[in-house]
Amino acid sequence: MKLDIKPFTGQHCESTATGTLLNQLGIELSEPMIFGLGEGLGFIIWNMKTMDFPFIGGRIKQDLLTQNIAKNLNLKLTVNETSSKKKAWEEVKKLLDKGKAVGLKLDCYHLEYFSNPIHFAGHYVAIIGYDDEKAILVDTAQQGTVTSTSLKSLESARSEKGAMASKNLYYTIDKEKNIPALKDAVTVAIKNNAQTYLNPPIKNLAYKGIEKTSDIIIKWYDNSKNVQEEFGTTAMLMERAGTGGSVFRNIYRDFLKEAYELTGNKIIERGYLKFIRIASDWAEIISILEKISETQERSYVLEVSKRLKNIAREEKEVMELLYFPAI
């Protein structure tokens, strides 16, 4: 069986999965709008002894994006987890049989269609159908949008353990109340995102995380076992691993443009114009990271460190602007 549903075409996995569920409810939004309503902009630098090199990300924590979208659109989000592989499939199958698309969180390594399989347990897909052998999924445009994988591989992906993993997590979204006017919802989301960004609980996050990265990157380079691979992979992840480019800054820039067009708010317009520059600055940083990979020149590392300090200040200033009470 396969549900008659419009799949969402997106670059980022969680917005693609959740966008597909929203489409079924008749709520059709752009990917930047979904990301912005999810208060998705963030930053993280993470390094553990078990990791080969630090991870750099540009969005808020997994799971929170969809929670924020539901909150800001007055929707009912139902999230379930179970340690039972059998129950995990039976419950999803019941929902599909009732005509309900379901969001899944899983490890993309096991998905048979995945072009570059790596272990990442914070990946999202929507499931819209199945037969005796395979599941029909909606994934990012990079992975083919509507695709399929065997039920066995899906079971392995959903039950995988590790960083960011959940216990066979699945979720649905329902429309039970009136949806607020979009211009009001975006205003709330912008302020909330700015507040979260300006008050990171640890120094690895938001503008403080960018400042920390400016220091870490020099030590990272000096102690690296494979500069070419580590810095090349980091540049690729920041630009092309479902981020929409410039480590999610392109997507947030485009959200602010849409938000300004909806509201006519001049502060949001100023924020949008500043994010044009910020997204461009991140693109340049990523380009220099690629040069580090190609040349192993330390001077490029020092240049990235300098630019990161500047961009931390720029992002802090624009988020202070967007948290202004007039928003």
C-alpha positions as CSV (number, residue, x, y, z in Angstrom):
1,M,0.0,0.0,0.0
2,K,1.0,3.6,-0.6
3,L,-0.7,6.7,0.7
4,D,-1.9,9.3,-1.8
5,I,0.2,12.1,-0.4
6,K,2.4,14.9,-1.8
7,P,6.0,14.2,-0.8
8,F,8.0,17.2,0.5
9,T,11.0,18.0,-1.6
10,G,13.8,19.3,0.7
11,Q,17.5,19.4,1.4
12,H,17.3,18.8,5.1
13,C,16.1,15.5,6.5
14,E,13.9,16.6,9.4
15,S,12.2,19.5,7.5
16,T,11.6,17.0,4.6
17,A,10.0,14.4,6.9
18,T,7.9,16.8,8.8
19,G,7.1,18.8,5.7
20,T,5.6,15.6,4.2
21,L,3.4,15.1,7.3
22,L,2.3,18.8,7.1
23,N,1.5,18.3,3.4
24,Q,-1.0,15.6,4.4
25,L,-2.7,18.1,6.6
26,G,-3.0,20.6,3.8
27,I,-0.3,22.8,5.3
28,E,2.1,23.4,2.4
29,L,5.1,25.5,3.4
30,S,8.6,26.2,1.9
31,E,11.6,24.5,3.5
32,P,13.0,27.8,4.8
33,M,9.6,28.5,6.4
34,I,9.5,25.1,8.0
35,F,13.1,25.5,9.3
36,G,12.3,29.0,10.6
37,L,9.1,28.0,12.3
38,G,11.1,25.2,13.9
39,E,13.4,27.9,15.4
40,G,16.1,25.8,13.8
41,L,19.2,28.1,13.6
42,G,22.0,27.2,16.0
43,F,25.6,26.1,16.1
44,I,27.5,23.3,17.8
45,I,31.2,22.3,18.0
46,W,31.5,18.9,19.6
47,N,34.5,16.8,20.3
48,M,34.9,13.6,22.3
49,K,37.8,11.2,22.8
50,T,35.8,8.6,20.9
51,M,35.6,10.9,17.8
52,D,38.3,11.1,15.1
53,F,37.8,14.9,14.8
54,P,35.4,17.6,16.0
55,F,31.9,17.8,14.6
56,I,30.6,21.2,13.5
57,G,26.8,21.7,13.1
58,G,24.6,24.7,12.4
59,R,21.1,23.8,13.7
60,I,19.4,23.2,17.0
61,K,19.3,19.8,18.7
62,Q,17.6,16.9,16.9
63,D,13.9,16.4,17.7
64,L,13.4,20.1,18.7
65,L,12.7,21.4,15.2
66,T,9.5,19.4,14.8
67,Q,8.5,20.1,18.4
68,N,8.8,23.9,17.8
69,I,6.9,23.7,14.5
70,A,4.0,21.9,16.2
71,K,4.1,24.5,19.0
72,N,4.1,27.5,16.7
73,L,1.4,26.2,14.4
74,N,-0.8,24.9,17.3
75,L,-0.6,21.3,16.0
76,K,-0.7,18.1,18.0
77,L,2.6,16.2,17.9
78,T,2.6,12.6,19.1
79,V,6.0,11.0,19.6
80,N,6.5,7.4,20.7
81,E,9.5,5.2,21.3
82,T,9.8,1.5,22.1
83,S,12.7,-0.9,22.6
84,S,10.7,-3.7,20.9
85,K,11.5,-4.0,17.2
86,K,8.3,-5.9,16.6
87,K,6.1,-3.4,18.3
88,A,7.9,-0.5,16.6
89,W,6.9,-1.9,13.2
90,E,3.4,-3.0,14.2
91,E,2.5,0.4,15.5
92,V,3.8,2.3,12.4
93,K,2.0,-0.2,10.2
94,K,-1.3,0.4,12.1
95,L,-1.0,4.1,11.5
96,L,-0.3,3.7,7.8
97,D,-3.2,1.3,7.5
98,K,-5.4,4.1,8.9
99,G,-4.1,6.5,6.2
100,K,-1.6,8.3,8.4
101,A,1.9,9.3,7.2
102,V,4.5,8.7,10.0
103,G,7.9,10.4,10.7
104,L,10.8,8.1,11.7
105,K,14.1,8.9,13.3
106,L,16.8,6.4,12.5
107,D,20.4,5.7,11.5
108,C,20.8,6.3,7.7
109,Y,23.8,3.9,7.5
110,H,21.4,0.9,7.0
111,L,19.1,2.5,4.4
112,E,19.8,0.6,1.1
113,Y,19.4,3.6,-1.1
114,F,21.7,5.9,0.8
115,S,24.4,7.3,-1.5
116,N,27.2,7.8,1.1
117,P,26.4,5.5,4.0
118,I,27.8,6.7,7.3
119,H,26.5,6.1,10.8
120,F,24.2,9.0,11.7
121,A,21.4,8.1,14.1
122,G,19.8,11.6,13.9
123,H,18.4,11.1,10.4
124,Y,14.7,11.6,9.7
125,V,12.4,10.1,7.0
126,A,8.6,9.9,6.5
127,I,7.1,6.5,5.7
128,I,4.2,6.6,3.4
129,G,3.7,3.0,2.4
130,Y,4.9,-0.6,2.5
131,D,4.5,-4.1,1.1
132,D,5.7,-7.5,2.3
133,E,9.3,-6.7,1.5
134,K,9.9,-3.0,1.5
135,A,9.0,0.3,3.0
136,I,8.3,3.4,0.9
137,L,10.0,6.5,2.3
138,V,10.3,10.2,1.7
139,D,13.9,11.3,2.2
140,T,15.8,14.4,1.0
141,A,16.1,15.3,-2.7
142,Q,19.7,14.2,-2.6
143,Q,18.5,10.7,-1.7
144,G,15.8,10.6,-4.4
145,T,12.8,12.1,-2.4
146,V,10.4,9.1,-2.8
147,T,12.5,5.9,-2.3
148,S,12.4,2.5,-0.7
149,T,14.4,0.2,1.5
150,S,13.8,-3.4,2.7
151,L,11.8,-3.9,5.9
152,K,14.8,-5.6,7.4
153,S,17.1,-2.7,6.7
154,L,14.5,-0.3,8.1
155,E,14.3,-2.3,11.3
156,S,18.1,-2.1,11.7
157,A,18.1,1.6,11.0
158,R,15.4,2.3,13.5
159,S,16.9,0.2,16.3
160,E,20.6,1.2,15.9
161,K,22.3,2.5,19.0
162,G,24.9,5.3,19.3
163,A,25.1,9.1,19.4
164,M,21.8,10.9,18.8
165,A,20.0,7.5,18.6
166,S,16.4,7.0,19.9
167,K,14.5,3.8,20.6
168,N,12.6,3.2,17.3
169,L,11.2,6.8,17.5
170,Y,8.2,7.5,15.4
171,Y,5.8,10.5,15.3
172,T,2.6,11.9,13.8
173,I,1.1,15.4,13.5
174,D,-2.6,16.2,13.7
175,K,-4.5,19.4,13.2
176,E,-7.0,19.7,16.1
177,K,-7.2,23.5,16.6
178,N,-7.1,26.6,14.4
179,I,-3.7,27.4,13.0
180,P,-2.5,31.0,13.9
181,A,-1.9,33.5,11.2
182,L,1.5,32.7,9.6
183,K,2.7,36.3,10.1
184,D,2.1,36.0,13.8
185,A,3.7,32.5,14.0
186,V,6.9,33.6,12.3
187,T,7.3,36.6,14.6
188,V,7.1,34.4,17.6
189,A,9.5,31.8,16.1
190,I,12.1,34.5,15.3
191,K,12.1,35.9,18.8
192,N,12.2,32.4,20.3
193,N,15.1,31.4,18.1
194,A,17.0,34.6,18.9
195,Q,16.4,34.1,22.7
196,T,17.7,30.5,22.5
197,Y,20.7,31.5,20.4
198,L,21.7,34.3,22.8
199,N,21.5,32.2,25.9
200,P,23.5,29.0,25.2
201,P,23.7,26.7,28.3
202,I,27.3,25.6,27.4
203,K,30.1,27.3,25.5
204,N,30.0,24.7,22.7
205,L,26.8,26.2,21.4
206,A,25.6,29.3,19.4
207,Y,27.9,32.3,19.1
208,K,29.9,31.1,22.0
209,G,30.5,27.8,20.2
210,I,31.7,29.7,17.1
211,E,34.1,31.7,19.3
212,K,35.3,28.4,20.8
213,T,35.8,26.9,17.4
214,S,38.1,29.7,16.4
215,D,40.5,28.5,19.1
216,I,39.9,24.8,18.7
217,I,40.5,24.8,15.0
218,I,44.2,25.7,15.5
219,K,44.8,22.9,18.0
220,W,42.8,20.6,15.9
221,Y,45.0,21.3,12.8
222,D,48.3,21.0,14.9
223,N,47.2,17.6,16.3
224,S,45.4,16.2,13.2
225,K,46.3,12.7,12.0
226,N,44.9,13.4,8.5
227,V,44.4,17.1,7.7
228,Q,43.2,16.3,4.1
229,E,40.4,13.9,5.2
230,E,39.3,15.7,8.4
231,F,39.1,19.2,7.0
232,G,37.7,18.1,3.7
233,T,35.0,16.0,5.3
234,T,34.1,18.9,7.7
235,A,33.7,21.3,4.7
236,M,31.5,18.8,2.9
237,L,29.3,18.2,5.9
238,M,28.9,22.0,6.5
239,E,28.0,22.7,2.9
240,R,26.3,19.7,1.4
241,A,25.1,17.3,4.1
242,G,21.5,18.5,4.1
243,T,22.3,22.0,5.4
244,G,21.2,23.9,2.3
245,G,24.6,25.4,2.1
246,S,26.6,27.7,4.5
247,V,25.8,25.4,7.5
248,F,22.0,26.2,7.4
249,R,22.6,30.0,7.0
250,N,21.2,30.0,3.5
251,I,18.0,28.4,4.6
252,Y,17.6,30.9,7.6
253,R,18.4,33.8,5.3
254,D,15.6,32.7,3.0
255,F,13.2,32.3,5.9
256,L,13.8,35.8,7.1
257,K,13.1,37.1,3.5
258,E,9.8,35.2,3.5
259,A,9.0,36.5,7.0
260,Y,9.6,40.1,6.0
261,E,7.4,39.7,2.9
262,L,4.7,38.3,5.2
263,T,5.0,40.9,8.0
264,G,6.5,44.0,6.4
265,N,8.5,44.3,9.6
266,K,11.6,46.5,9.0
267,I,13.6,44.8,11.8
268,I,13.1,41.4,10.2
269,E,14.2,43.0,6.9
270,R,17.4,44.3,8.5
271,G,18.0,40.8,9.9
272,Y,17.5,39.3,6.4
273,L,20.0,41.8,4.9
274,K,22.5,41.0,7.5
275,F,22.1,37.2,7.0
276,I,22.9,37.7,3.3
277,R,26.4,38.7,4.4
278,I,26.6,36.1,7.1
279,A,25.7,33.3,4.7
280,S,28.3,34.6,2.3
281,D,30.9,34.7,5.1
282,W,30.2,31.0,6.0
283,A,30.6,30.1,2.3
284,E,34.0,31.7,2.3
285,I,35.0,29.9,5.5
286,I,33.9,26.5,4.0
287,S,35.9,27.3,0.9
288,I,39.0,28.0,3.0
289,L,38.5,24.7,4.9
290,E,38.6,23.0,1.5
291,K,41.9,24.8,0.8
292,I,43.3,23.5,4.1
293,S,42.3,20.0,3.0
294,E,44.0,20.4,-0.4
295,T,47.2,22.2,0.7
296,Q,47.6,21.5,4.4
297,E,48.8,25.2,4.7
298,R,48.6,26.5,8.3
299,S,48.1,30.1,7.2
300,Y,44.6,29.1,6.0
301,V,43.8,27.7,9.5
302,L,44.8,31.1,11.0
303,E,42.6,32.8,8.5
304,V,39.6,30.6,9.4
305,S,40.2,31.3,13.1
306,K,40.1,35.0,12.5
307,R,37.0,34.9,10.4
308,L,35.2,32.7,12.9
309,K,35.7,35.4,15.6
310,N,34.2,38.0,13.3
311,I,31.2,35.8,12.4
312,A,30.5,35.0,16.0
313,R,30.2,38.7,16.6
314,E,28.0,39.3,13.5
315,E,25.6,36.5,14.5
316,K,25.3,37.7,18.1
317,E,24.5,41.2,16.9
318,V,21.9,40.1,14.4
319,M,20.2,37.9,16.9
320,E,20.1,40.7,19.4
321,L,18.5,42.8,16.7
322,L,15.8,40.1,16.1
323,Y,15.1,39.7,19.8
324,F,14.2,43.4,20.0
325,P,10.7,43.9,21.6
326,A,9.3,45.5,18.5
327,I,9.4,42.1,16.7
